[in-house]
Amino acid sequence: MNQPKLILAQGSLKVRLAIMMFLQFFIWGAWYGTGGNYMNSHGMSNVIYLAFTASSIGSVISPFFLGMIADRFFPVQKVLGIMHIISGIFIFCAPFFGEGQMQSTTLFLICILLHMLCYMPTVNLAAATAFHLLRGPEQHFPAIRLFGTLGWIAAGILVSRLLSGDTTGIPMRVSGVAALIMGLYSFSLPNIPPKSTHIRISFRAFIGADVFAKIHSRSFYIFIFSLLLISLPFAIYFPYVPVFLGKTGVENPGFTMTFGQVSEIAFLLILPFFFKKYGLKWVLLTGMVAWAIRYALFAIAAPEAVTWMILLGIIIHGCCYDFVYVAGQIYIDRNANPEIRAQAQGLFVLVSYGVGQGLGTLGAGWLYHIVMTENNSLREWQLFWTIPFAFSALVSLLFMFCFKEKIPASSPAGQDQRIFPHSN
């Protein structure tokens, strides 16, 4: 007799989680795709990479600490709300120091850093919230995560197309207001109490050693290492593609880059099918190869500014991101028990957005200064994009030959094992 109520409850929950995910990525998408052009237009082109390194620093320092707090002491939704409110204040204030009489590159970068220190932990906490509350998260999470993509797209359309804010502080102020709304909304989410209050805090837990100790398999180690490597060329995309688009004459670069998020919708919808049909290895490998194809398209198109090739490179973003990052989040959740779920998602953020993209962003800044001159010619851009193409292709080859996925015999339980292998 309670089955209709349970179905209704799950349906209502999915709507609430969809709103959460929409706001979560609206905040990020509002300024991340325009930040490079904003800094370039206000005399800060030489430190673009430093601003985008802030997200990686936030990913390295904060997720395990906050994941440990959410797992042990405080309800996840309260940590999520507080961090969003604080992060919103800092990103709203950043443009005050990016332009005008109060312009200070140092203070601008500090605001960005403090914003990302507070924001980046919420990425894994939002995912952990969905994984905690959903029944059958491997089936339902991609659809919930799709609303995050819609949030990013809506933000890009609003700040770039409607408000023409690619070179202004409008996107950061919009992001700040959205973060405040998200913070208040988080307190209305279902309560997720600490799962492991009996576990003593230790340095092992703080650095995430608990995750490696409890998820012990060769496949998992290779997955983590491959995630780290493919995150290096990913880091070049958001800081420098908007600048590249501006050089090739593309108007509203922030809006144009949302075409990549539009493609995410299609790839998110087909992701469960690819899991069942081909398994984790080939899903991840497809995503890695897509990164190589994207940068090859940019490199080939650069000298003559071939618009259709550049747009195609942007449009395949859905495959690049979903088949590596979203698939990776699902894989980690399936391998983590409830006591370390938030920490496990923290490990994902640390490896991908933190160490991987942190090193990648520093490398991108170094590459930009080495390759690009004051002329900022399209021939120079061709060489610039050739480097991440070659690296992505190498990572794809290494993963293809090193990751050995064992597929158990077909059975109802075995299907999950096929998609999310635990064996060595």
N, C-alpha and C positions, 0 to 999 in steps of 0.2 A: 504493500500500500504506500510505502514511502518512496518508491522508485521515481514517480513523477516529480516529487519534491527534490530528490537528489539531482535529477536531470536539470530541473529549473535552477537549482543552486549552482550547479557547475556552469550552466549557461550564463547566469548573472556574474559569476566569478570571472569567466572569460572576458566579459565586457569590461569589468573593472581592471583586469590585468592588461587588456588591450589599450585602455586609456593611459595606464601607467607607462606602458612601453612607448606609446605615441609621444608623451611628454618627455620621457627619458632621452629620446634621440632628437626631438625637436630642439632641445636645449643645445645639444652638441652641434647639430646641423646648421643652426642659425648663424654661427660665426666661423665654423671650422673651414668651410669652403670659400670664404671671402677673406679670411685673415691674412693670407699671403699678399693679396692685392692691396688690402688696407695698409699693411706695413710698407709695401713697395711705394705706394703713393704718398706716404708721410715720411720718407727718408730713412726707413729702417730695413731696406732690402738686405743689408749685410747681416742682419740678425734674425731673419725669418726663421731659420732653423732652430734658433734658441727658443722662440715662442712655441714651436711645435714640439720641442723636446720636453716642454713642461708637462705634457700629457704622459710622457713616458716616466718622468720623475714621479709624478703622482701615482702611476701604476706600480712603480717599484716600492715606494715607501708605504703607501696606505692600505692596499687591499688586504694583505694578510693581517695587519693590525685590526682593521675594522671587521674583517671576516671573523677573526677570533672573538671580537667583542660580540658580534651578532650571533655567533655560535654558542657563546658561554654566558653572556650577562644580560643583554638588552634585546627586546624584540626587534627583528630585522626592520620592520616598517618605520620604527621610531628613529633608528640610525639613518635610514634612507631619507627621511624627512628633514632631519636636522642638517645633514650634510648638503642637501640641495639648497636649503635656505642660505647657508653660509657661502656656498659656491656662487649663488646668484648675486650676492652683494659684490663679490670681487670682480666678476665679469662685467657687471653693470658699470662699475667705477673705472675699468681699464681705459675706455676712450678719453676720459678726462686727462689722462697722462700721455695719450698717443698723439695729441694734436693741440693746437692753440697755445695760449700763454703758459699753461701748466705742463707743456710737453716735456716728458722725461722718459727716455727709452728705458732706463733702469726701473723706474716705478711702473711703467707699463708692463714690462716683463715680469715684475714681482706680482702684479695683479693677476696676470695670466697664470703664473705658477701657482699662486694660492687658490685660484679658481680650480685648476686641474687637480691639485692635491685633494680638494674636497669632492670634486666631481667624479674622478676616475673610479674610486671605490664603489660608487653607486651603480656602475655598469654591471659589476658582478653581483652586487646585492639585489638589483632588480631581477637579474636572471635567477638568482637563488630563490627570490620570492615566488617567481612563477613555477620553478621546479618543486618547491615545497608544497604549493597549493594545488597544482594540476594533477589529475589522475591520468597516467599514461603520458608523461611529458614528451617522450620521443615522438608521439603522434601529434600532440596539440601545440607544443612549443613553437614550431615553425610558423604556424598561423598567428600566434600571439606576437612573435618577433616581427612578423610582417608589418604590424602597426608601428613598430619602431622605424621601419623604413619609410612608411607613410609620413611619420612625423618629421623625418629628415627632409623628405621631398617638400612637404608643406612649408618648412622653414626656409628652404632654398628659394622656393617660388615667392614667398612673402618678402624676404629681405633683398633679393637680387632683382626679380622681375617686377614686382609691384612697387617696392620702395626704392629701387635702384640704389641700393646701399653697398655695392661691392667695395667702394673706396671710402666709406664713411663709418662712423661708430654705431650706426643704427643696428646692425646685426648683433653686436655685443649687448646693447641695451635690450633688444628683444629677447636675447638669450637669458639675461638677468631676470626679466619679468617672468619668463616661462619657468625658470628655476624656482622662483618663489611660489608660483602656482603648484608646481610639482611637489615642492616641500610640504605645502599644506595638504595636498591631496594624499600624500603618502600616509599621513596619520589616519586616514579613513580606511586604509586597506585592512584586510583580516589580520588578526593578531598571529604572529609567528614567534612563539616563545623560544628561549634558548633551549637547545637540544642536549647540550653536554655540560651542564653546570657542575657536574661532579669531577670533571677533568681538570687537573691542576695546570695552571699556565706554566709553560716552559719555553726555553729558547728554541727548542725543536719545533714547537707549535708555531712560534712567531715567524720562523723562516720557512714554514711549510713542509718541514720534514715529515710531519704526520701524514701528509698526503702521499708522499713517496713510500712511506712505510706500509700504508694500508692499501695502496694500489701498486702492487709489485708485479710487473710483467714487462717482458722485453718489448712488446708492442707499444705499451704506454710510454716507455722511455724514448723509443724511436719517434713516436708521435710528438712528444714534447720538444725533442731536438729539432725535428722538421718544422714545427710551428715557429720555433725561435728563428730558424734560418729564413723562412719565407716572409717573416715579418720585417726583415731588413729592407728588401726592395719595396714593400708596402709603404714604408715610412716616407718615401719620396713623393708619393702620389698627391696628397692633399696640400703640402706646402708649396709645391712647384708647378703642378698642372694648371692652376689658375693663372699664374704668371705666364706660362707657356701659351695658354689660350689667348691671353691679352696680346702677346707678341704676334700670334697668327691672325689677329683681327677679329676674333670671336667676341661678340657683344654679350654682356651679362654672363661672365664666366661662372659665377656661382649658380645661376639658373641652369646653364648648360650642363654643369656637373651633376645636377639632379637627375639627368637622364640615366646615369649609372644606378641611382637608387630606384628609379622606376623599374629597371631590369631586375632588381633584387626581388620584386614582387613575384615575377614569373619563376625565378630560380628557387625562391622559398617554397612556392607551391609544388614544384616538382622534386624538391629535396627528399621527402619521404619515399617517393617512388625510386629514386636513385639509390637510396640506402638499401631498400629491399631487393632491388634488382642487381646491384653491383657491389654492395658492401662498402665499408668505410674506406678501404685503401683507394679504390678507384674514384670515389667521391673527392677525397683529398687531393689525389693526383690530378684530377681534372681541374680543380681550383688552382693548383700550382702552375700547371701548364697555361692556364688562362692568363696568369700574371706575365709569363714570358711573351705570350702572343700580344698582350696589351702594349708592352713597352717596345716590341718589335714594330707594331703599327705606328706608334709615336715617332720612332726613329726613322722609319721609311718615309713618313708623311712630312717630317719637319722641313726639309730643304725647300719644298714647293708649297708648304702649308696646305696639304691635301685635306680638305675639311672632312670628307666622308670617312677617311681612315682615322682621323682624330676622334670623330664622333663614335665610330665603331669601338675604338679603344676605350672610350668612356662607357659605352653601353654594356660592354661585357663585365662591368664592375660587379654585377649581380653574381656571376659565376665565380669571380675572383674572391669575393667576400664570403658569400653564403657557403660555398663548398669547402672553405677552409675554416672560417671563424665560427659561423653558426653551427656547422657540423661538429666542430671541435668542442663547442660548449655542450652539445648534446652528448657527445662521447664521454666527456669528463663527468657529467652528471650521472650517466649510467654506471660508471665505474666507482663513484663515490658513495659511501654510506651516509645516512642522515647526520651523523656526528661531525663530519668534516665537509659537508656539502658547500657551505659558504667559503671555507678555506680552499676547497678544490677549485671553485670558480675564481677565487683570488689567485690561485696558481696560474690559471689560464690568462688572466689579465696581466699578471706579472711577466709571464714569458712572452706574450704577444705584444700587448700595448706598452709594456714596461721595458724589459731588457731588449727584446727584438727591435721594436720601433724606436727605442731610445738610441741604440747603436746605429740603426738605420738612418735616423734623422741627423745625427752627428756626421755620419758618412755622406749623407746628401748635401749637407752644408759644405763639407770639405770638397766634394765633387763639384758643386756649383762654383765655388771660388776658384778651383783649378781650371775648369773647362770654360766658364763664361767670362768674357771680357766686357768692357763698357759698351761695346757694340751690341752685345746680347743677340748675336746673329742666329738665324735659323740653322745654319750649318753647325754652329756650336751646340744648339739644342739637339741635333741629331746624335752627336757624340755623347751628350749628356744622357740620352735615353738608351743608348746602346749598352751602357754598363749594367743597369738593372735588368735589361733583357738577358744578357749573358749569365748573370748571377741566378736569376729565376729559372732559367733553363737547366743550370747545373744542379740546383736544389731539387728540381723535378726528377732528374735522372738519379740522384742519390736516393731519394725517397722510393722511387720505383723499384730499385734493386735491393734496398736494405729493409724495407718494411715487409714482413712476412705475416700475412693475415691468415690464420687457420679458420676454416669454416666448418663447424660441426654438422652432424647429420641433420637433415630437415626435421623439425618438430616445432610445436608451438613455442616452447622455451628456446629451442635452437635458433629460431628466427631472430630473437633479440641478440643471441650470442653472435650470429652472423653479422648483424649490424654493428654491435658493440663488443668486439672480441675481448675476452679476459685472458686468453691463453698466450703462451709465449710464442 
